Amino acid sequence: MKFIILERHEAPVFSGYIYVNVGSADEVYGNTGIAHVFEHMAFKGTTTLGTKGYDEEKALMDKMDDLFDQLRAQWAKGNHADAEKLGELEAEFKQLQEEASQYSDGEEYTKILEQEGAVGVNAGTSADWTAYFYSLPSNRIELWMALESERFIDPVMREFFKEKDVIKEERRMRTESSPIGRLIEELQGLAYLAHPYGHPIIGHMSDINTTTRTEALQFFREYYTPSNMVAAIIGDVNADEVIQMAEKYFGRMPARSNPPRVETAEPKQLGERRLKIVEQTQPFIAIAYHKPEVRHPDNAVFGAITDILASGRTSRLYKKLIRDEKISISAGAFPGFPGDKYSNLFLFYSFPSQGHTNAKNEEMILAEIEILKTELVSEAELKKVKTLAKARIDSFASF
């Protein structure tokens, strides 16, 4: 496992960040969303943290796992499921959940951090990676080492099925109840017929429903290996001491073989693909183009195009669509959707203003793209691109 350490002694605090080289692109159908599920589980404690009696708790969780397998078997029968048997299994499963809750405190990990002065305790899952991060007083660096190493050595996946309900509600709110969320998810699937960038990060609802604790543990063992993780620590710390503690705590992580990598390549698209969703809501249009991955030598060019077309009030889309023509209330672009590791999408979007259409916004966005193909960019715009790039680099110095 690699550690990046930067000493900064301006204030008696430090920030810790753990990056795991796994995201939704590493999932397979049947288990979409499992990277995000484990992100939630990483906060639920270990065999010693978050339990009021692990032996009793484990026995109940094992029974729940067995019962959930029986439930899955009934669900797989669809309309041919035994309704009476299904009802009995669901009632028994609910009873086991209630019994197991008496032995668990899934919030203990977070409570300890908050009591010790942690701020910004959070995590995130993308198509490419999963990350865990927060800040602590600098005299709590060893606590960070102990807690972070322990949750990636000895995770329990307690409250697994309860937390899946939280994730399902998250999906309902962000995707199924959001016209834009549904459109973006459909766009991903439309753009990627083979590559797993077509998977929604949160997963398909049917997969979230049926994913098991055993499958989540297997996913963890496969991808949460020292060779697949990087930690960064910045703040009021001593690098030599950090290295010694890292060896003491993270050195306990078992070495495993390197996890598998995505080998499926998206076939060349042969023609335009178009999707229309009809809803009584604010109009929205998204236009996506396939582009190379982040290591391609032209990747920086796409960043420059984004700044020219869509960064700020001096950008071409703002001036044309919003200021001059007033056909949009917001327009922009994103040059790496849904990730950067593999060939991805250059995404343009607009929210048409009242009385104006998606079609007109599409026409003007495409016209601006055509101008960029045929006319040289002005020196003023190039200067803006360079200024923004330098400002982004300089901004890292303030973290």
C-alpha positions in Angstrom: 0.0 0.0 0.0 1.3 3.4 -0.9 1.3 6.4 1.4 1.7 10.1 0.3 2.6 12.4 3.1 2.8 16.1 3.1 3.8 18.0 6.2 2.1 21.3 6.8 2.4 22.8 10.2 0.2 26.0 9.9 -2.5 24.5 12.1 -2.7 21.5 14.5 -4.9 19.4 12.2 -4.4 16.8 9.4 -6.6 15.3 6.7 -6.5 11.7 5.7 -7.7 10.3 2.4 -7.8 6.7 1.3 -8.3 6.0 -2.4 -9.3 2.5 -3.5 -8.9 1.7 -7.2 -12.3 0.2 -7.7 -15.6 1.7 -8.8 -18.8 0.8 -10.6 -16.9 0.0 -13.8 -15.5 -3.1 -12.0 -18.9 -4.6 -11.4 -20.8 -7.2 -13.3 -24.5 -7.5 -14.1 -26.2 -9.0 -11.1 -24.0 -7.1 -8.7 -24.2 -3.5 -10.0 -24.0 -1.0 -7.2 -21.9 -3.3 -5.0 -18.9 -0.9 -4.8 -21.3 1.8 -3.4 -22.8 -0.8 -1.1 -19.4 -1.6 0.4 -18.7 2.1 0.8 -21.7 2.3 3.2 -20.6 -0.9 4.9 -17.1 0.4 5.7 -18.7 2.7 8.3 -20.5 -0.1 10.1 -17.6 -1.4 12.3 -15.7 -4.6 12.9 -15.8 -7.7 15.1 -14.8 -5.4 18.0 -16.1 -2.0 17.0 -19.9 -1.5 16.7 -21.0 -4.7 18.5 -22.5 -5.4 21.9 -21.8 -9.1 21.7 -20.2 -10.3 18.5 -20.7 -14.0 18.9 -24.5 -13.6 19.3 -24.6 -11.0 16.5 -22.7 -13.2 14.1 -24.9 -16.2 14.7 -28.0 -14.0 13.8 -26.3 -12.5 10.8 -25.4 -16.0 9.5 -29.1 -17.0 9.9 -30.1 -13.9 8.0 -27.7 -14.7 5.2 -29.2 -18.2 4.9 -32.8 -16.9 5.0 -32.0 -14.2 2.4 -30.8 -16.9 0.0 -34.2 -18.6 0.4 -35.9 -15.3 -0.2 -33.9 -14.8 -3.4 -34.9 -18.2 -4.6 -38.6 -17.4 -4.1 -38.2 -13.9 -5.8 -36.5 -15.6 -8.8 -39.7 -17.6 -9.4 -41.6 -14.4 -10.1 -45.3 -15.0 -10.4 -44.7 -18.7 -9.6 -43.4 -18.0 -6.1 -45.1 -19.7 -3.2 -46.9 -16.7 -1.6 -47.4 -18.4 1.7 -43.8 -19.5 2.0 -42.6 -16.0 0.9 -44.7 -14.4 3.6 -43.3 -16.8 6.2 -39.7 -16.1 5.1 -40.2 -12.3 5.2 -41.7 -12.4 8.6 -38.9 -14.6 10.0 -36.2 -12.4 8.3 -37.7 -9.3 9.9 -37.7 -10.9 13.3 -34.0 -11.8 12.9 -33.2 -8.2 11.9 -34.8 -7.0 15.1 -32.9 -9.5 17.2 -29.6 -8.7 15.6 -30.1 -4.9 16.1 -29.9 -5.6 19.9 -26.3 -6.6 19.5 -25.2 -3.9 17.1 -24.3 -0.2 17.1 -23.6 0.6 13.4 -22.9 4.3 14.3 -20.2 3.7 16.8 -17.4 4.2 14.3 -18.7 7.7 13.4 -19.5 8.5 17.0 -15.9 7.9 18.0 -14.6 10.1 15.3 -17.0 12.9 16.2 -16.1 12.7 19.8 -12.4 13.0 18.9 -13.0 16.2 16.9 -13.3 14.8 13.3 -14.8 16.9 10.7 -15.9 16.2 7.1 -16.3 12.4 7.7 -17.4 11.1 4.4 -16.8 8.8 1.4 -17.7 8.6 -2.2 -18.0 6.1 -5.0 -17.4 6.8 -8.7 -17.2 4.8 -11.9 -13.4 4.6 -11.3 -12.7 4.7 -7.6 -14.0 4.7 -4.0 -12.6 7.2 -1.5 -12.8 7.7 2.3 -11.8 11.0 3.9 -12.0 13.3 7.0 -9.9 15.6 9.1 -8.7 15.2 12.8 -6.6 17.1 15.3 -3.0 16.2 14.6 -2.6 14.5 18.0 -5.1 11.9 16.8 -3.1 10.6 13.9 -2.6 7.2 15.6 -6.4 6.9 16.1 -6.8 7.5 12.3 -4.3 4.7 11.6 -6.0 2.3 14.0 -9.6 3.0 12.8 -8.8 3.1 9.1 -6.7 0.0 9.0 -9.2 -1.9 11.1 -12.2 -1.2 9.0 -10.3 -2.5 5.9 -8.9 -5.5 7.6 -11.9 -6.7 9.6 -15.2 -5.4 8.2 -18.3 -7.1 9.4 -21.1 -5.8 7.1 -23.5 -5.4 10.0 -26.9 -3.9 9.3 -26.3 -4.9 5.7 -29.9 -5.3 4.7 -31.0 -2.3 6.6 -28.4 -0.2 4.8 -29.5 -1.6 1.5 -32.9 0.0 2.2 -31.2 3.3 2.7 -29.4 2.9 -0.7 -32.7 2.0 -2.4 -34.3 5.1 -1.1 -31.3 7.1 -2.3 -31.8 5.6 -5.8 -35.5 6.4 -5.7 -34.8 10.0 -4.8 -31.9 10.7 -7.1 -32.9 8.6 -10.1 -36.4 7.2 -10.2 -38.0 10.4 -8.9 -35.8 12.7 -10.9 -36.4 13.2 -14.6 -32.8 14.4 -15.1 -31.5 11.5 -13.1 -33.4 9.0 -15.2 -32.3 10.7 -18.4 -28.6 10.6 -17.4 -28.9 6.9 -16.5 -30.6 6.1 -19.8 -27.9 8.1 -21.6 -25.1 6.0 -20.0 -26.8 2.8 -21.1 -27.4 4.2 -24.6 -23.8 5.3 -25.0 -22.2 2.0 -23.7 -23.5 -1.2 -25.1 -20.6 -3.3 -23.9 -18.4 -1.4 -21.5 -19.4 -1.3 -17.8 -19.3 2.6 -17.9 -23.0 1.9 -18.9 -23.7 0.8 -15.3 -25.2 3.4 -12.9 -22.9 4.0 -10.0 -25.7 3.3 -7.5 -26.7 0.1 -9.3 -29.9 -1.2 -10.8 -32.7 -1.6 -8.3 -33.1 -5.3 -8.9 -29.4 -5.9 -8.2 -29.5 -3.8 -5.0 -32.5 -5.9 -3.9 -30.7 -9.2 -4.4 -27.1 -8.5 -3.5 -26.0 -10.6 -0.5 -23.6 -9.9 2.3 -21.5 -12.8 1.1 -21.1 -11.2 -2.3 -20.2 -7.8 -0.8 -17.5 -9.5 1.4 -16.1 -11.3 -1.7 -16.0 -8.0 -3.6 -14.2 -6.4 -0.7 -11.6 -9.3 -0.5 -11.0 -9.0 -4.3 -10.5 -5.3 -4.6 -9.5 -3.9 -1.1 -6.0 -5.2 -1.3 -2.8 -3.2 -0.3 -1.6 -3.1 -4.0 -5.0 -1.5 -5.0 -5.1 1.3 -2.3 -3.3 4.6 -1.7 -3.5 6.8 1.4 -2.7 10.5 1.5 -2.0 12.4 4.7 -1.5 16.1 4.8 -1.2 18.5 7.8 0.6 18.9 11.1 2.3 15.5 11.1 5.8 14.1 11.2 6.4 12.0 8.1 8.8 9.6 9.8 6.3 8.9 12.6 3.5 8.5 10.0 5.6 5.9 8.2 6.2 4.0 11.4 2.5 4.0 12.3 1.5 3.0 8.7 3.8 0.0 8.9 2.4 -0.9 12.4 -1.2 -0.7 11.5 -1.6 -1.1 7.7 1.2 -3.6 7.6 -1.3 -6.1 9.0 -3.3 -6.1 5.8 -3.0 -9.4 4.1 -1.4 -9.2 0.6 -3.6 -10.7 -2.1 -3.2 -11.1 -5.9 -4.0 -8.0 -8.0 -7.7 -7.7 -8.7 -9.0 -8.2 -12.2 -9.3 -5.2 -14.6 -11.9 -4.3 -17.1 -11.0 -5.9 -20.5 -14.3 -5.3 -22.4 -13.8 -2.5 -25.0 -16.7 -0.5 -26.2 -17.2 -1.2 -30.0 -17.2 1.7 -32.3 -20.5 3.5 -32.5 -21.9 3.3 -36.0 -24.4 6.1 -35.9 -26.3 8.6 -33.8 -28.3 7.3 -30.9 -31.1 9.4 -29.6 -33.4 9.2 -26.5 -36.4 11.2 -25.6 -38.2 11.2 -22.3 -41.6 13.0 -22.0 -42.3 14.5 -18.6 -44.2 17.5 -17.1 -41.0 19.1 -15.9 -38.2 21.6 -16.7 -36.9 20.8 -20.2 -33.3 19.4 -20.2 -31.0 18.3 -23.1 -27.8 16.4 -22.9 -25.5 15.7 -25.8 -22.6 13.3 -25.4 -19.6 12.4 -27.6 -17.2 9.5 -27.1 -13.6 10.6 -26.2 -10.3 9.0 -25.2 -9.4 8.2 -21.6 -7.4 10.5 -19.3 -3.9 9.3 -20.3 -4.5 10.1 -24.0 -2.2 12.9 -25.2 -5.2 14.9 -26.4 -7.0 14.8 -23.0 -5.8 18.3 -22.1 -7.4 19.6 -25.3 -10.8 18.5 -24.1 -10.2 20.5 -20.9 -9.4 23.5 -22.9 -12.5 23.1 -25.0 -14.6 22.9 -21.9 -13.2 26.2 -20.6 -13.7 27.9 -24.0 -17.3 26.7 -24.4 -18.6 26.4 -20.9 -16.5 28.0 -18.1 -18.1 31.1 -16.7 -19.8 34.2 -18.1 -17.1 34.7 -20.8 -17.7 31.2 -22.2 -19.2 30.8 -25.7 -22.3 28.9 -24.5 -23.1 31.4 -21.8 -22.8 34.3 -24.1 -24.7 32.8 -27.0 -27.4 30.7 -25.3 -28.0 32.6 -22.0 -26.9 36.3 -22.5 -27.6 37.0 -26.1 -30.3 34.6 -27.3 -31.8 34.0 -23.8 -32.9 30.5 -24.8 -31.3 28.8 -21.8 -31.1 29.4 -18.0 -28.1 27.2 -17.6 -25.7 25.5 -20.0 -22.4 23.7 -19.6 -20.1 20.8 -20.4 -18.3 18.1 -18.6 -15.3 16.4 -20.3 -15.0 13.1 -18.4 -18.4 11.3 -17.8 -18.9 8.9 -16.1 -15.2 8.4 -15.4 -11.7 9.0 -16.7 -9.9 5.7 -16.5 -11.4 4.3 -19.8 -12.7 6.0 -22.9 -15.5 8.2 -21.7 -18.0 10.9 -22.8 -17.7 14.6 -23.4 -21.1 15.8 -22.1 -22.8 19.0 -23.1 -26.1 20.1 -21.5 -28.7 22.9 -21.3 -31.8 23.8 -19.4 -34.0 25.7 -21.9 -35.6 28.9 -20.7 -39.4 29.3 -20.7 -40.9 29.4 -24.1 -37.8 27.8 -25.7 -37.2 24.2 -26.8 -34.6 21.5 -26.4 -34.4 21.4 -30.2 -33.3 25.1 -30.4 -30.7 24.6 -27.7 -29.4 21.6 -29.4 -29.1 23.5 -32.6 -27.1 26.3 -31.0 -24.8 24.0 -29.0 -24.0 22.0 -32.2 -23.4 25.3 -34.0 -20.8 26.4 -31.4 -19.1 23.0 -31.7 -18.9 23.4 -35.5 -17.4 26.9 -35.1 -14.7 25.4 -32.9 -13.9 22.9 -35.6 -13.5 25.4 -38.4 -12.2 28.7 -36.8 -9.1 29.4 -34.7 -9.5 30.2 -31.1 -8.7 33.8 -30.1 -5.6 34.7 -28.1 -7.9 36.0 -25.4 -9.6 32.7 -25.1 -6.3 30.8 -25.0 -5.1 33.2 -22.3 -8.3 32.4 -20.3 -7.7 28.7 -20.6 -4.1 29.0 -19.3 -5.2 31.3 -16.5 -7.9 28.9 -15.4 -5.5 25.9 -15.6 -2.9 27.8 -13.5 -5.5 28.8 -10.9 -6.6 25.2 -10.5 -3.1 24.1 -9.9 -2.5 27.0 -7.4 -5.7 26.2 -5.6 -4.3 22.9 -4.5 -1.8 24.8 -2.4 -4.7 26.1 -0.2 -5.9 22.6 0.8 
